[in-house]
Amino acid sequence: MNEEFEKIKCLIIGSGPAGYTAAIYASRADLKPVLYQGLQPGGQLTITTEVDNFPGYPEGITGPEMMEQFKTQAERFGADIRWGIVTKVDFSARPYKVWADDGKAILADTVIIATGASAKWLGLESEKKFNGQGVSACATCDGFFYRGKDVALVGGGDTACEEATYLAKLCNKVYMIVRRDQFRASKIMQEKVINTQNIEVLWNHTTKEIVGDMSGVNGVLLQNVKTGEEKKLDIHGFFVAIGHDPNTEIFKGEIALDETNYIITEPGSTKTNKEGIFAAGDVQDHHYRQAITAAGTGCMAAIEAERFLSSN
Ligand code: NDP
């Protein structure tokens, strides 16, 4: 029996700021976009607390509320927003074939991939328990809440160094917990950390437990991997900066990815190596990773999809 396909002009996969912004622009351009929300409707912002750096919200807004507003705005222009996960794609020929877990099979003239990235976590129970109550994977988003306080940050890569120096400008003291006796970060980033007075690097340390009470985190228990010795730091914020994984599992072999599995886009554009397929937001950006930059590239992707359709 022949599989029945739903034919659409524009499919958007993912529902963070990139996906919803693409949906707003694509629906206003009459592309009648269908958007699949994915595993975490609203994306990474739904696991943060206050968003204070997105222009247009002078009093700040919570991540989940902001994403609800993005969704409502996209729906206002007719975007077909669906609860569900895209499980398989076939990008071998146009129109592109996509299957979702609601049983739908879709033929799409253009596809905008906005599946984002997920922060890596240590995997501790206490990390889950205090997520949003002192535990964060984004210093740029949440550092502000710890102004004048002592915080700890785990990781030794470029992100960790960048976030530690960012936090050092706001916080009283930043403990950097590094599991080896050296950084993975580039020399220039390492130097910035070493030259920042209020950052103390704790080499060869791992996190055993994050501790706190009803009002949030108030400490962290560390272990020296060389000596086995344990120590507790009094801190109020605990930041995890051990890398991100782009959500590209289903696109492997279908579209060009870089060595860390991010989608490769043409510089200054959201075009991928397949015509009519565009990528926006963190799935193609391991550098800025901000809601506003994701929204910006979501807008670019919709405009590029519209131009592609009108020239084809
Ligand atoms: P990386 O993978 O480069 O670094 C991850 C760091 O976290 C490493 O120090 C690693 O330790 C540590 N780590 C990993 N897992 C654990 C764990 N379970 N417990 C404790 N520590 C852990 O990720 P980044 O996000 O830092 O960088 C990703 C890419 O983005 C890199 O290519 C980086 O260069 C680039 N980038 C560039 C920037 C810039 O140029 N300004 C800014 C930010 C990122 P170990 O070394 O022992 O494995």
Boltz pocket constraint, residues with backbone or C-beta under 6 A from the ligand:
constraints:
  - pocket:
      binder: B
      contacts: [[A, 121], [A, 122], [A, 154], [A, 155], [A, 156], [A, 157], [A, 158], [A, 159], [A, 160], [A, 162], [A, 177], [A, 179], [A, 180], [A, 182], [A, 183], [A, 184], [A, 185], [A, 205], [A, 241], [A, 242], [A, 243], [A, 244], [A, 286], [A, 287]]
      max_distance: 6.0
